[in-house]
Amino acid sequence: MRVIFVLPSAGGGGGAHSIVQEALGLNRLGVGVAIATPGNLAAQFQIRYPELARNGIGNPVYGSTEALGDIIRDYDLAIATTALSVSVVAQARDHSKNTRLKLAYYIQDYEPLFYPPGSREWTEASKSFERLKGGLLFAKTDWLCSVVEANHNIHVRRVKASIDHDVYFPVDRPLYGTMRITAMVRPKTPRRAPKRTIRILEQLAFTYGSKVEISYFGCDAEELASTGLRPSDALQPLGVLDRHQVSSTLRYSDMFLDLSDFQAFGRTGLEGMACGCVPVLPVFGGSGEYAVHGVNSFVVDTRSDDEILNAVDQFVDGRPQRRQEMRDAAIHTALDYSIARAAYSEYELFRDFIGEPAKPAAKAPKPAAKAA
């Protein structure tokens, strides 16, 4: 089986992390896998994910639909990974002249919610689910599957989500003393609610004072200033972090706040749980796949400042034993999400869709003859 993901991204976000992790998992299963990226983004993508080259996973680059068609011609399955890439992949297949090449769309988010209704981008995102006639649509949460089916009457298959436990893992550390709270701030992404996030962090710093240390990551000072956000010195800026730096930050934090309007999955929340950091997550979206309010996380209506602040207060001023119990529950939950499980769920789906018969199990090597 030969599979290629078409990823028009320089990487660094949750969707790209998923695709890279699962490509590595498919590669270990013996699948011939590659990730195609546009030429103008390839250098940054390769810097972010050097493990692809180390494991022999190709990263072909393209500068046009025709060039992409030449690349995907020799594959069994080409997979779009964003709404705008769906039509590109469909046109590339036409150019490839490979009528046996099948197409799929790995839905990372419900992208019509990114844009004003009726806008050109909204229309394109809405139509993306219908562009692959006879194609395979799949996603990692029941929420995404159900939203697409409800709005477009199209069936979406469910696969497992993945966490890279070589990157996201807990450490033994004292859980008393100053409470560390961190959050991700994306000033140019309104649905991530950057103004709400900074407002809540400032309120927490005022309320708890020296009892807490508060930090945020995901942007630089210039990006913040360009959107009119000027946090006080009570909040520690960590800047733009790579995933290893994010994991280290989460590992030594007690709480992670994701105050987005909604999350299709909420990868950073689950990654925080894998690091032993209890998240506050939005009730709208797919975080309910893994988050259980008051057990391994706090799931809140992020439109309500009071509800957010009450959740943080329960944790900060709660019994140390309860904090430990929630931390343990978060870690155990995250352990259910592995690259191996996610990759195999995709392998089964691709195999059945392509119509490739299961390969016979390899014969075990003969035992070495015993010395006389």
C-alpha positions in Angstrom: 0.0 0.0 0.0 1.3 3.5 -0.9 -0.3 6.5 0.7 0.5 10.2 0.4 -0.9 13.0 2.6 -1.1 16.5 0.9 -0.4 19.0 3.6 -0.3 22.7 2.6 1.4 23.8 5.9 4.7 24.6 7.3 3.8 22.5 10.4 3.8 23.4 14.0 0.0 23.1 14.6 -2.0 20.2 16.0 -3.2 19.0 12.6 0.3 18.8 11.2 1.5 17.0 14.3 -1.2 14.4 13.9 -0.4 13.7 10.3 3.4 13.5 10.9 2.9 11.2 13.9 0.5 8.9 12.1 2.7 8.8 9.0 5.5 7.6 11.2 3.1 4.9 12.6 2.0 3.8 9.1 5.6 3.6 8.0 6.3 1.2 10.9 3.5 -1.0 9.7 5.2 -1.3 6.3 3.0 1.2 4.4 4.8 3.3 1.8 3.9 6.8 3.0 4.9 10.3 2.1 3.8 13.9 2.9 3.7 16.4 0.1 4.0 20.1 0.9 4.1 23.3 -1.2 7.6 24.3 -2.2 7.5 27.6 -0.3 6.7 25.8 3.0 8.9 22.7 2.6 12.1 24.0 4.2 10.3 25.1 7.4 8.3 21.9 7.5 11.5 19.8 7.2 13.2 21.7 10.0 10.2 21.1 12.3 10.0 17.4 11.5 13.5 16.0 10.9 12.3 12.5 12.0 10.5 12.1 8.7 13.8 12.0 6.8 15.4 9.8 9.5 12.7 7.2 9.0 12.7 7.3 5.2 9.4 9.1 4.8 9.4 11.3 1.7 8.5 14.9 1.6 8.0 15.7 -2.1 7.3 19.4 -2.9 5.0 20.8 -5.5 4.5 24.3 -7.0 1.4 23.6 -9.0 -1.6 21.3 -9.4 0.1 19.6 -12.4 3.3 19.0 -10.4 1.3 17.5 -7.6 -0.4 15.2 -10.1 3.0 13.9 -11.3 3.9 13.2 -7.6 0.7 11.3 -6.6 0.5 9.3 -9.8 2.3 6.3 -8.3 0.3 6.1 -5.1 -2.8 4.1 -4.2 -4.4 6.8 -2.0 -3.9 10.6 -1.9 -5.3 12.3 1.2 -6.2 16.0 1.4 -5.8 17.4 4.9 -7.4 20.9 4.7 -10.6 22.2 3.1 -8.7 24.2 0.5 -6.5 21.3 -0.4 -9.4 19.0 -1.4 -10.0 20.6 -4.8 -6.3 20.7 -5.4 -6.0 17.0 -4.8 -9.0 16.3 -7.0 -7.5 18.3 -9.8 -4.1 16.7 -9.3 -5.7 13.3 -9.7 -7.2 14.3 -13.0 -3.8 15.4 -14.2 -2.2 12.2 -13.0 -4.3 10.1 -15.5 -4.2 7.4 -12.8 -7.8 6.2 -12.7 -7.1 3.7 -10.0 -5.8 6.4 -7.6 -8.3 6.8 -4.8 -8.8 10.0 -2.8 -9.6 10.8 0.8 -10.0 13.8 3.1 -8.7 13.7 6.6 -10.9 16.3 8.3 -8.9 18.1 11.0 -11.6 20.7 11.9 -15.0 21.9 10.8 -13.5 24.7 8.7 -16.7 26.5 7.7 -16.7 27.8 11.3 -13.4 29.6 10.6 -15.1 32.1 8.2 -18.0 34.5 8.0 -21.1 32.7 6.5 -21.5 33.5 2.9 -17.9 34.5 2.3 -15.8 32.9 -0.5 -13.7 31.0 2.1 -16.8 29.7 3.9 -18.3 28.6 0.6 -15.2 26.7 -0.4 -14.9 25.1 3.1 -18.5 24.0 3.0 -18.2 22.5 -0.5 -15.0 20.6 0.4 -16.9 17.7 1.9 -18.7 17.1 -1.4 -15.9 17.5 -3.8 -14.5 13.9 -3.7 -17.1 11.9 -5.4 -16.7 8.4 -4.1 -13.9 9.5 -1.9 -13.2 8.6 1.7 -13.8 11.1 4.5 -12.5 10.4 8.0 -11.9 12.3 11.2 -10.6 11.6 14.7 -13.7 12.6 16.8 -17.3 11.7 17.0 -18.1 15.5 17.1 -16.5 16.1 13.7 -18.1 13.1 12.2 -21.6 14.1 13.4 -21.2 17.8 12.5 -20.3 17.0 8.9 -23.1 14.4 8.7 -25.7 16.8 10.2 -24.8 19.7 7.9 -23.9 17.9 4.7 -25.6 14.5 4.9 -22.2 12.8 4.2 -20.9 9.9 6.2 -17.5 10.4 7.9 -15.5 7.4 9.2 -13.9 7.6 12.6 -10.2 6.8 13.3 -8.3 7.0 16.5 -6.4 10.1 17.7 -2.7 9.9 18.6 -0.3 11.3 21.2 3.5 11.1 20.8 4.4 9.7 24.2 8.1 10.1 23.4 7.5 13.8 23.5 4.6 14.2 25.9 5.2 12.4 29.2 5.0 13.2 32.9 7.8 13.5 35.4 8.0 12.9 39.2 7.9 16.4 40.7 6.5 18.0 43.9 2.9 19.1 43.6 2.9 21.6 46.4 4.0 25.2 46.7 3.4 27.8 43.9 0.8 26.7 41.4 1.9 27.0 37.7 -0.8 27.9 35.2 -0.1 28.3 31.4 -2.1 29.0 28.3 -1.7 29.2 24.6 -2.4 32.6 23.0 -3.0 32.9 19.2 -3.7 36.7 18.6 -4.5 36.3 14.9 -7.0 33.4 15.4 -10.2 34.8 16.8 -11.8 31.4 17.5 -8.9 30.8 19.9 -10.2 33.7 21.9 -6.9 35.5 22.6 -8.5 38.6 24.3 -10.5 36.3 26.6 -7.4 34.3 27.4 -5.3 37.3 28.4 -8.2 38.8 30.4 -8.7 35.6 32.4 -4.9 35.3 33.0 -4.8 38.8 34.3 -7.7 38.2 36.6 -6.0 35.0 38.0 -2.8 36.9 38.6 -4.7 39.6 40.5 -6.8 37.1 42.5 -4.0 34.7 43.6 -0.9 36.9 43.5 2.2 35.1 44.6 0.3 31.9 45.0 0.5 31.3 41.3 2.9 31.7 38.4 1.2 32.4 35.1 2.7 32.1 31.6 1.5 31.9 28.0 3.0 30.8 24.7 2.2 30.7 21.0 3.0 34.2 20.0 5.6 37.0 20.3 5.3 40.5 21.7 5.0 42.0 18.2 2.1 39.8 17.2 0.4 40.6 20.5 0.8 44.3 20.0 -0.5 44.2 16.5 -3.8 43.1 17.8 -3.9 45.6 20.7 -3.0 43.1 23.4 -0.5 44.3 26.0 -0.3 41.9 29.0 1.0 43.1 32.3 4.3 42.0 33.8 2.4 39.6 36.0 2.2 37.2 33.0 5.3 35.6 31.7 5.6 35.4 27.9 7.3 32.2 26.6 7.1 33.1 23.0 6.6 30.7 20.1 7.6 27.2 21.2 8.3 24.0 19.2 6.5 20.9 20.4 9.4 19.8 22.6 9.4 23.2 24.4 5.6 23.0 24.7 5.9 19.5 26.3 8.5 20.8 28.8 6.3 23.8 29.7 3.2 21.5 30.2 5.3 19.0 32.2 6.1 21.6 34.8 2.7 23.3 34.8 -0.2 22.3 37.0 -3.0 23.7 34.8 -3.4 24.4 31.1 -6.1 26.8 29.9 -7.6 26.4 26.5 -10.3 29.1 26.4 -11.2 28.7 22.7 -14.7 29.2 21.5 -14.7 25.5 20.5 -12.2 22.8 19.7 -12.6 20.0 17.2 -10.3 17.9 19.3 -8.2 20.1 21.6 -4.8 18.3 21.1 -2.9 20.6 23.4 -5.3 19.8 26.2 -4.7 16.0 25.8 -1.0 16.6 25.4 -1.1 18.5 28.7 -2.8 15.5 30.3 -0.1 13.2 29.0 2.4 15.5 30.8 0.5 15.5 34.1 -1.1 18.9 33.6 -4.8 19.3 34.2 -6.6 21.3 31.4 -9.5 23.7 31.3 -11.3 23.0 28.0 -14.2 24.4 26.0 -17.5 22.4 26.3 -18.2 23.0 22.6 -16.6 20.6 20.2 -14.8 17.3 20.5 -12.9 17.5 23.8 -15.6 15.3 25.3 -13.8 12.4 23.6 -11.4 12.3 26.4 -12.2 15.1 28.9 -14.4 14.3 32.0 -15.3 17.3 34.0 -14.0 17.2 37.5 -12.2 13.9 37.0 -9.3 14.5 34.6 -10.1 18.1 33.5 -12.5 21.0 33.7 -14.9 21.4 30.8 -16.5 24.8 30.8 -18.6 27.2 28.7 -15.8 29.5 27.8 -18.2 32.3 27.1 -18.6 32.6 30.9 -15.7 34.2 32.7 -17.3 33.1 36.0 -17.4 29.5 34.9 -13.8 29.5 33.9 -12.7 31.3 37.1 -14.7 28.9 39.3 -13.0 25.9 37.6 -9.5 27.3 38.3 -10.5 28.1 41.9 -11.7 24.6 42.5 -8.3 23.3 41.5 -6.0 26.0 43.0 -7.8 26.1 46.4 -8.8 22.5 46.4 -7.4 19.7 48.5 -3.9 18.5 47.4 -5.2 15.0 47.3 -7.8 15.9 44.8 -5.3 17.7 42.6 -3.2 14.5 42.7 -6.2 12.4 41.8 -7.0 14.6 38.8 -3.4 14.6 37.6 -3.3 10.8 37.8 -6.6 10.5 36.0 -5.4 12.8 33.2 -2.2 10.8 32.7 -4.1 7.5 32.6 -6.6 9.0 30.0 -3.7 10.2 27.8 -2.1 6.7 27.8 -5.1 5.4 25.9 -4.0 7.5 22.9 -1.0 6.1 21.0 0.6 6.5 17.6 0.4 2.7 17.1 -3.4 2.6 17.8 -4.1 5.6 15.6 -1.9 4.4 12.7 -3.5 0.9 12.8 -7.0 2.3 12.7 -6.0 4.3 9.6 -4.3 1.3 8.0 -7.5 -0.8 8.4 -9.6 1.9 6.9 -7.3 2.6 4.0 -6.8 -1.1 3.2 -10.6 -1.7 3.1 -11.2 1.4 1.0 -8.5 0.7 -1.5 -9.6 -2.9 -1.7 -6.2 -4.3 -1.1 -6.4 -7.8 0.4 -4.7 -8.3 3.7 -1.1 -9.5 3.4 -0.4 -13.0 4.8 1.6 -12.9 8.1 5.3 -13.1 7.6 6.8 -16.5 8.5 8.7 -16.6 11.7 12.4 -17.2 11.3 13.6 -20.6 12.0 15.3 -21.0 15.3 19.1 -21.3 15.2 20.4 -24.9 15.4 21.7 -25.8 18.9 25.4 -26.3 19.2 26.3 -29.9 19.5 
